Amino acid sequence: MAAAGSAIGLGNIWRFPYICGKYGGGAALILYLFFVFFIGMTLLLSELTIGRRTGHTPMKAYEALQPKHTMWRYVGLAGLITCFLILCIYLVISGWTLNYFWESVSGQLLGVADGDFAGHFAAFAASPVAPVVCLVVFAVLTLVIILGGVQNGIEKVSKILMPVLLVLVLVLCVRSLTLPGASKGLAYLFNPDFSKLTWEGVLAILGQALFSLSVGMGVMIVYGSYIQKDDNLFKSAMWITVCDTAIAVLAGVAIFPAVFAFGQDPAGGPGLVFNVLPVVFNSMGAVGSIVFGGAFFLLLAVAALTSAISLLEALTAWGADYGKKRSLSAILLTIVSCAVAVLAAYSFDGGILNSYKLGDMSLFDWLDKLTGSYLPPVCALLTIIFFGWFMKKDSIMDELSNHGTLPTPWFKVFYSFLARFVAPAALLLVLLGSVFQAEFEVSTVLIVIALVLYFFVLPLGVAYVAKDKGRKNVLWYFLSIVLTPLFALLMLIALGDSGEKHRQRLIDDEHIRMKARESYKSSIAKE
């Protein structure tokens, strides 16, 4: 249940609908389903196997399985870095959901002047106090659950939150489907428009599939280490994948019919939830805004909490695996992640740090782009290469068959076909395709080169060039001195190259705000 709670989270409710809306509705959905069941589930089962086989967190797990090739532990470290950065972004967005839940149930959203919800959100995000208070409250709540432990904290909370999340999304689906014109939203979600599916979109959809299942960041290796030895790993992976996908699709069913019923833009991007949907809820009247708006943002908050729990747990377990006290690790990680999250929140549009750019992008946009499209696929590619080509086949078979007690007729297809060839080839193809075909070619090339240099060449050089401890230390410092500034320089140049796209997105967001205001005024005039 805890692993399912990790997979079913904010990405399903907040990110999946706007990804579908931006990249062709049904076209994005078809590709997403392919990535989830053929790539995502393969990676999920691989990570659960690694975790349960070793009983360790990512870095120690790789060391235990390949003690002679210590470079692989840096793949685990890269995953944990990805996990930490995602947690920082999640805390910011989770704080937004808490604020909007309170404003919905208290009726404050009903009083937004002229239905300018985009302006209302911008004012809230630019506040020096409110976003920080909200994210800190959310972080403390997450920390309290983590301090309760796996069985008494995470598992108990997950058993409550998962049914609540399902009930809320079903209620919203029923209400959305009963709105006039809802069929247009369903048609948009399920009818493919491949003309809007670019290579940039393919990479974003792959990133969403990995992001949604919490693979490529070490989280599932941690949860795999908690799974009982007599549990069926294949069934667990299948159950998690099906539940995760079902919630994502149901979120689309809950959102798109309502968006179309009230004439809003389905391609509203990240602002779809906070800028567009409040217009929809207010158009339902006071009851719609308070009841259904409150229910939606409560759903979003619950999804955010399950995600944040899994991310903080993975990082806390990492510290405990290296002899650090669990409670101390959790508290320190919460403080550090809150500090980074506060900086990210202040860097958002209109914030007090928004004028400070990293390559003409704010810290928030930089973290969102890095964790949403680049780090998870790169980490996932390295993970599946390790699993398919470096981990012993007999160990994998033994773990998946529960020491020969379970039939595994699917093993040959999973291991020899999906894990060794299909998943790595698909991940590599998408990454290379994004390099040569995406609209932001230069930035993508530089980002991929920077990631490969820092997370692969650095540990590879240390592991294979150095033969003894003395030379290894010298080489480590040399490569760190050379590659770390090169990594930073390439990232800054790359993100600067994508600045024009960022500016265009701001222009598009302004168009969305204008359409939302006009639609709201029109609905008021009709009444």
N, C-alpha and C positions, 0 to 999 in steps of 0.2 A: 504493500500500500504506500509506503514511504517513497519507493522508487517511482511509482505511478504519479504520486504527488509532485515529484521532481519534474517529470516529463510534462504533466498537464499543468500549465501555468500561464504567465502573462503573455508569452509569445503566441499562444493559441487564440487569446481573446483580443489582444491589442495589435499584434504584428501581422498575423495571418490574414485578417480581412483587408488591410490596406495593401498588402503584397498582391493579393488576388485582384483588388480593385485597380491597381496600377498596371499590372501585366496581363490583361486580357481575360479576367474572370475565369471561365472554364478552362482556358488554355493553361493558366497558372495552376489550377486545381489538378488537372491531369498530370502535369509534370511533378507537382508536389507529391501526389500519391505514388508515382514511380520512385521518386527519391526516398520517400519515407519507407516503403516496403522492401525495396531492393538494396538501397544504400544505408538508410537510417537503421533499419532493423538488423541488418548484417553487422553494423558497427555496434549497435546496442548489445547484441548477443556476444560479440567479441569482448566488449568492455566488461560485461557482467562475468564472463568466463575468466578473464584476467584477474578481476577483483576477487572472485570466490576461490580461485586456484591458489592465490598467494595470501589472501587475508590482509592485504596491505593497501595503502593509498598509492596513487600513480607512480611516484618516483621509486619507492621501495618495491613496488610490484614489478616494474621493469628490471630493476636490479636483481630481484630474486629469480626471474625467468631467464635472464641473460647476464649472469655475473661477470663473464669475460668481456662483454661489450657494454661498458658503462655509459656509452654515449646515449643509449636509449632512455636513460633516466631523465634526460633533458627534454624528451618528448613529453614525459609526465609533467615536468616543470612548466613547459609551454602551455599544457592544458590547464594547469592550476593558475597560471598568470591570466589566461583567457577567462577562467572562472571568476577570478577576483575582479577583473575589469567589467564583466557582465553584471556582477553584483553591484558595483558602483552605479552603473546605469539604471539597474532595476530599482535601487533605493530612491533615485530621483523620480522615476515614473510612478513608483508605488506611493510616494508622497503626494503626487498629483491626484491619484485615485482616491486617497483618503479625503483630500480636500473636496473633491467633486462629489463624493458620497455624502459628506456633511452638508454641502451646499444644496444638494438635491433634496434630501429628506427634510431640511429646515426651510425649504421654499425659497432660498436665496437666488437660485437660478431663474426663478419666475420673474424676478425684478431686474434682469439684465436689460439695459437700455437698448431699444431698437433691435433686440435679438442679436447684438454684436458679440457673439460668443467667442469669436476669434480675438477680438480686442479684450474681452474679459479674461480669456486664458493668458494673453500676452501680459496683461497687467498683473495677474497672479504670479506668473513665472518670473517677472521682473522684480517682484517684491523681495527686499533683502531679508525678510523674516519668515513669512508664511511657508514657502517651499522648504526651507531648512527645518522648521519646526515639524512639519509633516513627515519629512524623510527620517528625522531623528526618532520620532515616535514609532514609525514603522520599523526602524532598525532595532530599537529596544524591544519591541514585541517579538521580532524574529529571534533576538538574542535570548530572551526568556525561554522560548520554546527549545532552542538548542541546548541551553543549560539543563533542561529536563532530561537530556539523553535521548538515545535512539528509541527505546521502548516506551518510556514514560513521557517523553516529550514529542518527538517527531511522529512516531507511529500513532499515538493516541490522537494527536491533532489532525493528522491526515485522514483518519477514519471518520472524523467529524466533517472536515472541510470538503472532502471529495463528494459525498452525497449532497452537501449544501450547494456546491458548485454545479452539479448536474441538475438539481431541481431548479436553480435560478436560470440556467441557460435554456431549459425546456419551457419554463414559464414565458421567458422573453421570446422564444421561437413561436409559441402559440399566439402571443399578442401580435407579433410582427406579421405572421401569416394571415391574420384576420383583417389587416389594414387594406383599404382599397388600393389597387395597383400593385399589390405585393408580388404578383406573378412576374412583373418586369424585373424585380430584384432577383428572383429565382432563376429567370432566364439568363440574367447577366452572370450569375455565379456558376451556372452549369453549362451554358453555351460557350464554347471556346472561340476566342478571337485571337488567332495566332499572329495577326499583324502587329499586335502590341507586345509580343514576346521577343525581347532583345536578348543578347548575350549577357548584358548587365542584369536583365530579369532572371535569366537562368541561374546566374550566380547567386542572386538574392533569394531565389526559391530554394536552391540547394542549402544556402546558409540558414534559411528558415526551417527546413526539414531537420537539419542537425541541431539547430538552436532549440527547436520545439522538443526534441527527444532527449535533450541534454547530453548529446554525445559530442566527442571532439574537445571536451573540456575536463575530462577526468572524473566528473561527478558520478557516472555510472560504474566506474571502477570502484569508487568508494562504497556505493550502495551494493555492488556485487560482493564486496567483502563481508557484508552483513547478512547475506542470504544463507539460509540453512543448507547444509550439505545434501539433504534429502529432497530439496525443492527441485522442480523441473525447470531448468533455465530457459529452455525453448518456449515453454508455455508462458513463463513469466514475461519474456521478451515480446511474445506475440500479444499477450494481454495488454501490456503497457502501450505497444504501438497502436493497437486497435482503439483503445480508450482515448489516447492522445489525439489520433486522427479524427475520431468521432466528435470530440469536443471542439476541435478546430472547425470542422464542417458545420456543426450546429451553431457555432459563433457566427459563421458566414450567413447561415439561414436566419439568424436572429437580427443581423445588422442590415444586410443588403435590401430585403423587402421594405424595411422601414425607411431606408435612405431613398429608395425610388418612390415610395408612396408619398413622400413630402418634397420631391423634386430636388434632392441634394446631389452633390457630386460623389459618385462611388470611388473615384480615384483621388480622394482627399488626402492621401498620404498619411504620415504619422499623426496629423491633426484630425483625422477622421473621427476618432473617439472623443476628443475634447472640444473640437470646433464645430463639427457637423451634427453629431448625434444629439447634443443638447437642444439644437433647433428642432429635431424630430420629436424629442420628448415634450418640449414646450408646446409644440403644435397639437399635442394630445390634450392640452388643457392642464389644469392644476393637478388633477389625479394622475395624469400621464407623467408629468414632470416629477412629482414626489414619489409615486409608487414605482412606476416602471424605470424612471431615471435613477431613483435610489437603488432599485434592484440591480440594474445594470452595473452601476459603479461599485456596488457591494460585490457583485460577481467578479469584477475586475480586481478589486482589493483582495479577495480570497485567492484568485489565481496568482496574483503577485506574491502573496504570502507563501504559498506552496513553493514557488520558484525560489524566493529568497532563502527559505529554510534549507533547500537542497544545496544551494551555492555556498552558504555559510557553513553548513555541515561538512561539505567536502574540504573546505579550507581548514576547519577546526580539526577534522580527523587527520589531516596532513601534519599539523603541528603535534598532535598526540602521538602520531606514528614515529616521530623523532624525539620522543621523550618529554615533550612539553605538557604541562598540566592542561587538561581539556578546557576547564573553565577559564583559565588565564588566556589560552589561545583564542577562545571565542570572544572574550572581551577585547583583547588587543586588536583582533581582526575587525571587529565591529567599529572600533574607534578609527582605525586607519581607513576602512572603506567609507565611513561617514565623512571623513575629512576630504577624501577624493570626490565623493558624491556632492558635497557642498560646493567644491570648486566647479564641478560640472554644472550644477544647478545655477550658480552665479554666471557661468559662461553662456547660458542659454540666451536666446534673443531678448534683448532689453535688459539683461542682467548687468550687475556692476562690473563683471569681468568680461563682458561680451566684446569689448574693444581689443582685448588681448587674443590674438589669433595664432593658431599653429598651421602655417601654410594657408592663411586666409580662411580657416575653419575654426570654429569654437572648439573648446575641449569636449563639450558634450557631443557635437557632431563627429568629432574625430574618434571618440570612443565608440559611438554608435556604429559608425562605418567600419571600424576595425573589428569590432566584436560581432557585427551582424553579417559581414560578407567575407572576411579574410581569415581571421584566426581559426574559427571552427573548421572550415574545409581543409586548411593546411595541417592542423593537428589531427584531424580525422584521417587524412591521407597517410601520415606517418604512423598512426596507430594501426591502421588496417594492414600496412606493409609489414609492420612488426608481427602482428597476429598471424598473417598468412604465410610469411616467409622466414621468420626467425623463431617463433614459438614452436615447440615440438608438437607434431601432429598427434602423437600418442597421448600427450598431456591434455590436449584439447578434447580428444575423443573420450578420455577417461572422465573428464570433468562434466562434459555434456551428457554422458550416459550414466552419470552418478555411479561410477566405478563398475560399469557393465550391467547395472540393474534396470536400465531403461532402454527400450528399443530406439534406435536413431536412424531410420531409413532415409531421412532427409540430410544426413551428415555430408555425404559426398557432394551433393548439389551446393550445400551451404559452404563447405570448406574449399573444395577443389574448384568450384565455379564462381560463386559469389564473392567469398572472402579473398581469394587469391587473384582473381582477374577482373570480375565485373565492377566491384566497388572501387578498387584502386584506379582502374581505367576510366571509370565515369568521373571520379573526383579529379583526376589529372586532366581529363578532356575539358571539363567545365572550367578549371583554373586556367588552362592554356587558351581556351576559347575566349575567356574574358580578357586575357592579355591582348590577343590579336584582333578581336572583333568588337570589343566594347567601345562606347562612345568616348570614354575617358582613358584611351589607350596608354598614354604616357604615364599617368598616375598609377594605373594598374600594374604595368610592367615594373615600375620602381618599387611599389609596395611588395609585390611577389619576390623580387630580387632581395629586398631588405629582409623579409621574413626568412627566406631560405638561408641567407648569409648568417643571420643571428641565431636562428633556432636549429639549423642543421649543420652548416659549415663549421661553426665555432666548436660545438661538441665533437663533430666528426674529426676535425683536426687534432683536438686534444686526445681523442681515443686512439687514433691510428698512427699519427706521426710521432708522438712521444712514446718512448719505450720504458723509461724509468721515472720515478717520482720527481726527481730534481728537474729533469727536462720537461716533464709534464707541467710543473708549476710555472716554469719560465715561459713555455708556449702558451699556457692559459692566459697569463698576464699580457703577453704580446698580442694574441688574437683579440683579447678583450679591449685593449687600448686601440687597436686598429679598427675592429669591426663595430664596436659600440657607437663611436661618433659617425661612422659611415652609415650605420643603421638609422641613426637619428637624422642625418642629413638627407638620406634618400626619402624618409618618411615626410620630412618637411617639404621637400621639392615636390613629391608626389601629391601631397594634400594641397599644396599651392596650385598645382596644375588643375586640380578639381575644383578650385575656387569659383570658376565661372559657372559650373554646374550648381554649386551651392547658391550663388546669387540668383540663378534662374529659378531655383526652388523657392526662394523667398518671394520672387515675383509671382510665381504660380500660387503660393499660399495667399498672397494678397487678392488674387483673382477669386480664390475660393471664399475668402472672407466677404468679398463684395457680393458674390452670388448668394451666400448664406443670408446676408442682411436683406437683399432684395426679395428672397424667397419668404423670409419671415414677415417683412412688411406686406407682401402680397397676401399671405395667409391671414394677417390681422385685418387687412382691408376687406377681404371676403367675409369675415365674421361680422 
